[in-house]
Amino acid sequence: MKILDAILKPLRPLLLGLWLGAAIFFGAAVAPNLFGVLRAANLANANELAGTIVTRLLAIINRGGFEIGLFLLVTAYFASKYESRLARFAEMSSLAILAIMTGVSHWLISARMLAIRASLSAPIDQIASSDPRRIEFDSWHRYSTTVMGVAVIAGLIAFLIMAGARHKSEPPAIAGG
């Protein structure tokens, strides 16, 4: 059990930190810059192209969040014991929310947005903003960003709890040694 603990202790926050970094970088830098660059190129279908790329990249982020969230949720049982049950409950709840939100984003919201785009007779850029399908697409897009925001916040909470538990389980430093 000590070997498993020695592996899981650093691996769990590392995996979550990698996913958080990827998700935050994607949302704050990749997606907005991709749309900005393609729009600046004055392409007639800039949003369609950017949306296609973003959809593919978001699928990686979502599946990764779902898989990492489930892995961390299962391994939380084997991870070091916390001083309080509240911390364990909060971490496991946050990880469950992370897994649920990324799963919903990937298998429900993104799937619906792809279906709407596939049903359009022209690229989304050429569909009037008053068109009911465009309104529905924009609504699903807002859900998508909200759900991803919830997933990131849940991941940050779980990460902070893991970091606090890891810090508390370390032996105190010996002065002069």
Wavefront OBJ file of the C-alpha trace (Angstrom):
o trace
v 0.000 0.000 0.000
v 2.936 2.341 0.615
v 4.096 1.850 -2.973
v 0.633 2.702 -4.279
v 0.527 5.768 -2.031
v 4.007 6.819 -3.195
v 2.834 6.650 -6.805
v -0.583 8.233 -6.326
v 0.487 11.133 -4.120
v 2.432 12.983 -6.824
v 0.511 11.556 -9.796
v -2.959 12.742 -8.777
v -2.231 16.494 -8.515
v 0.061 16.257 -11.549
v -2.713 14.860 -13.755
v -5.251 17.365 -12.487
v -2.783 20.233 -12.870
v -2.013 19.220 -16.449
v -5.705 19.107 -17.322
v -6.394 22.429 -15.600
v -3.502 24.066 -17.448
v -4.708 22.725 -20.782
v -8.341 23.708 -20.164
v -7.515 27.216 -18.957
v -4.981 27.818 -21.744
v -7.474 26.588 -24.315
v -10.286 28.811 -23.050
v -8.191 31.908 -22.376
v -5.724 31.795 -25.273
v -6.299 29.201 -27.986
v -10.003 29.596 -28.781
v -10.213 33.415 -28.736
v -6.980 33.831 -30.704
v -7.989 31.250 -33.272
v -11.254 33.070 -33.941
v -9.443 36.426 -33.932
v -6.762 35.404 -36.428
v -9.198 33.791 -38.843
v -11.612 36.729 -38.655
v -8.723 39.159 -39.253
v -7.921 37.230 -42.432
v -11.369 38.310 -43.703
v -12.351 34.774 -44.618
v -16.007 34.342 -45.517
v -16.245 31.281 -43.281
v -13.814 32.249 -40.499
v -16.177 31.220 -37.696
v -16.913 27.885 -39.380
v -13.193 27.095 -39.708
v -12.340 28.254 -36.191
v -15.347 26.409 -34.786
v -14.289 23.175 -36.469
v -10.790 23.410 -35.001
v -12.083 24.425 -31.571
v -14.557 21.527 -31.596
v -11.764 19.021 -32.251
v -9.518 20.495 -29.567
v -12.351 20.804 -27.062
v -13.116 17.103 -27.552
v -9.587 16.315 -26.334
v -9.972 18.631 -23.331
v -13.396 17.207 -22.454
v -12.478 13.537 -22.826
v -9.282 14.158 -20.884
v -11.200 15.883 -18.098
v -13.740 13.085 -17.975
v -11.111 10.329 -17.861
v -8.831 12.128 -15.401
v -11.808 13.062 -13.226
v -12.955 9.440 -13.056
v -9.418 8.178 -12.390
v -8.915 10.681 -9.582
v -12.324 9.916 -8.134
v -11.547 6.182 -8.001
v -8.027 6.696 -6.647
v -9.233 9.148 -3.991
v -10.242 6.087 -2.017
v -6.614 4.885 -1.968
v -4.988 8.289 -1.555
v -3.637 9.450 1.760
v -6.214 9.866 4.483
v -7.291 13.420 5.240
v -7.595 14.979 8.637
v -11.259 15.640 8.011
v -14.012 13.812 6.233
v -15.156 17.170 4.920
v -11.965 17.574 2.865
v -12.334 14.086 1.413
v -16.017 14.702 0.621
v -15.241 18.089 -0.959
v -12.458 16.631 -3.107
v -14.553 13.695 -4.267
v -17.562 15.943 -4.937
v -15.412 18.346 -6.944
v -13.946 15.484 -8.965
v -17.424 14.072 -9.622
v -18.583 17.498 -10.817
v -15.504 17.755 -13.058
v -16.204 14.355 -14.629
v -19.925 15.046 -15.038
v -19.433 18.507 -16.555
v -16.798 17.371 -19.064
v -18.931 14.361 -19.978
v -22.017 16.540 -20.465
v -19.986 19.024 -22.488
v -18.578 16.350 -24.774
v -21.411 13.853 -25.226
v -24.425 16.147 -24.962
v -23.642 19.800 -25.648
v -20.918 19.401 -28.284
v -22.890 16.632 -29.975
v -25.942 18.899 -30.185
v -23.882 21.793 -31.544
v -22.368 19.519 -34.209
v -25.838 18.294 -35.188
v -27.076 21.869 -35.557
v -24.065 22.815 -37.693
v -24.568 19.724 -39.856
v -28.224 20.665 -40.432
v -27.343 24.115 -41.763
v -27.439 24.670 -45.512
v -24.486 27.068 -45.322
v -21.568 27.786 -42.983
v -22.666 29.274 -39.666
v -21.119 32.621 -40.675
v -23.713 32.921 -43.444
v -26.735 32.081 -41.282
v -28.671 35.124 -40.066
v -28.397 35.798 -36.345
v -32.223 35.815 -36.235
v -32.456 32.286 -37.717
v -33.900 29.871 -35.103
v -31.080 27.368 -35.721
v -28.464 30.059 -35.172
v -30.231 31.174 -31.988
v -30.303 27.565 -30.777
v -26.612 27.123 -31.643
v -25.673 30.302 -29.767
v -27.687 29.115 -26.768
v -25.843 25.768 -26.720
v -22.554 27.665 -27.040
v -23.378 29.638 -23.894
v -24.190 26.369 -22.088
v -20.867 24.983 -23.281
v -18.823 27.834 -21.839
v -20.764 27.741 -18.563
v -20.320 23.988 -18.172
v -16.588 24.247 -18.904
v -16.304 27.053 -16.352
v -17.970 24.874 -13.718
v -15.609 21.998 -14.595
v -12.541 24.228 -14.232
v -13.732 25.650 -10.898
v -14.444 22.135 -9.613
v -10.992 21.059 -10.780
v -9.353 24.018 -9.043
v -11.151 23.212 -5.793
v -10.058 19.565 -5.974
v -6.495 20.636 -6.791
v -6.332 22.996 -3.802
v -7.670 20.283 -1.503
v -5.097 17.811 -2.842
v -2.331 20.359 -2.363
v -3.465 21.072 1.193
v -3.674 17.375 2.054
v -0.267 16.741 0.496
v 1.261 19.607 2.466
v -0.250 18.397 5.752
v 1.048 14.859 5.212
v 4.665 15.957 4.701
v 6.987 15.616 7.696
v 8.121 18.888 9.274
v 11.488 20.221 8.135
v 14.380 19.750 10.538
v 16.340 22.931 11.200
v 20.049 22.801 10.557
v 19.820 19.353 8.919
l 1 2 3 4 5 6 7 8 9 10 11 12 13 14 15 16 17 18 19 20 21 22 23 24 25 26 27 28 29 30 31 32 33 34 35 36 37 38 39 40 41 42 43 44 45 46 47 48 49 50 51 52 53 54 55 56 57 58 59 60 61 62 63 64 65 66 67 68 69 70 71 72 73 74 75 76 77 78 79 80 81 82 83 84 85 86 87 88 89 90 91 92 93 94 95 96 97 98 99 100 101 102 103 104 105 106 107 108 109 110 111 112 113 114 115 116 117 118 119 120 121 122 123 124 125 126 127 128 129 130 131 132 133 134 135 136 137 138 139 140 141 142 143 144 145 146 147 148 149 150 151 152 153 154 155 156 157 158 159 160 161 162 163 164 165 166 167 168 169 170 171 172 173 174 175 176 177
